[in-house]
């Protein structure tokens, strides 16, 4: 095996060579296949001279002469050995284990000793690397097992098998500390690994949407009694305040919160996950080290943010059992945060002592939480309220937007404009921006023009259910423009209820299974926020399953049926084609309203209102009475057209437009010959 020769001396080359001689002593023959010039040069930190690299007749290398060098960094060696002794005392191990600890840590400083130990292991079929190290240390099987278990527990060894110990497994910041300064306390040892979380900006009262009482009580009790396995999982959509909640909890419980990152900070530079091949693996090692070395700090609490990647890499970079032990056996209370709980297997989730959803905040809650962000911007209360009512807005987005406004020194109207632009840009980038295209009828809704086949008493029953928050389900069918959608909006507005209008585009997705997930989330959100749902053009969502061919289409209908049946709030559904609906859908509605066209009397009344004419000519009355297929929607169209031509002769124009719309709805029989 060949190795590239280093251009500069490796640190601890003297110790690496001493350990090389110890390991090679277990081989009967050391030839160039085991210790070539390149590997020897890298171990030494300098090129091998021809004289020192003596090869006998059998290609036997004089490895002792080759690896006997002068220590060019004696102070570094002295510091390293002193730190090995201190780490032994931290792990409460006897003095005999110092050589074992020394090798474990040296393997993280000089990767060539790790390469040589692998070569030796392959050449000694009668001895494993563990057995060789145990013999070098001169310790018993029991003590060796105990020492490796401690090294593994403290995060210095990823496994109890030294052969699986890869170079770079230990955080680089810790390696630098081992070489650069004498460690006299645990604080010095873990200082490069600690990332104190920023101070909390809120109080627990700012999170009314979360059961903070249970969280704070459990964390306080677990911390005081030093309970192991105090792991909490917070999940929910991005930007709902999970990280801020964690900081606030730590502040309330009088704990210091440390964030677990795959980032090691040194004097004036940083090494983060971009420099790591396996950032999740490194993060887990940081967690292991801190869990073990922070046990003396009674006020410590850990935070693992965006933890889903750690679980996603289980079994590829580390074992599931290894990760599960962290959750169940941690000595320090730890909060785990994820935006994607679906990535966590149930076997992981059930190991957390407390699992809490951090739901999307209501507009008034967002306004309250984000109020401090606006300080110094002179933003009006109406603007703050409007921003908090933006669909899919989160405190995190508001924080970013106000930060930009502060950075550009914007005030008042300009600050409001900047914040609005940043909010819209952020939501558009994540495909969450909702255009302000709200339903707005051209004419005020009037129940006297809502013609239904059923008894008018149905309308009173529906209104009663809405007023008293009863889960009445109402299906409204009929020709376009008869007032189906307008009726739902009118009733909810009349009783001060918020209506969630659901369109086909809100649900359908190109990804299999995502449409059903959107349906479940929609109904859950409406339940949590006590919203009334209107399924507009419901025939496009709940078509008869007999006409469907794709499996995912059947799944979507089934999901809708289940959610409708379990929904606890009033629900409306509007369709122009009730005959296309699934039969099971029809059975689930308490009220089925069939809307019809306007009567002649209603047509004349609406015509008079729009044209502002008190008395009609006889010819007008006759023409209007003959129009049997008109709806309030046709008169709304007339009102819109009237705006575009304010100076037009309205009476003739109105009748002609209504006649055209009436004709458009009549069924036309095709011409042809009748077969005998």
Buried (B, 14 or more C-beta within 10 A) or exposed (E): EEBEBBEEEBBBBBBBBBBBBBBBEBBEEBBBEBBBBBBBBBBBBBBBEEEBBEEEEEEBBBBBEBBBBEBEBEEBBEBBBBBBBBBBEBBEBEEBBBBBBBBBBBBBBBBBBBBBBEBBBEBBEEBBBBBBBBEBBEBEEEBBBBBBEBBBBBBBBBBBEBBEBBBBBBBBBBBBBBBEBEBEEBEBBBBBBBBEBEEBBBEBEBBBBBEBEEBBEBBBEBBEEEBBBBBBBBBBBEBBBBBBBBBBBBBBBEBBBBBBBBBBBEEEEEBEBEEBEBBBBBBBBBBBBBBBBBEEBEEBBBBBBBBBBBBBBBEEBBEEEBBBBBBEEBBBBBBBBBBBBEBBEEEBBEBBBBBBBBBBBBBEBBBBBBBEBBEEBEBBEEBBEBBBEBEBBBBBBBBBBBEBBBEEEBEEEBBBEBBBEBBBBBBEEEEBBEEEEEEEBBBEBBEEBBBBEEEEEBBEBBBEBBBEBBBBBBBBBBBEBBBBBBBBBBBBEEBEBEBBBBBEEBBEBEEEEEBBBBBBEBBBBBBEBEBBBBBBBBBBBBBBBEEBEEEBBEBBBBBBBBBBEEBEBBBBBBBBEBEBBBEBBEEBBBBBBBBEBBBBEBBBBBBBEBBEBEEBEEEBBEBBEEBEBBBBBBBBBBBEBBEEEEEEEBBEBBBEBBBEBBEEBEEEEEEEEEEE
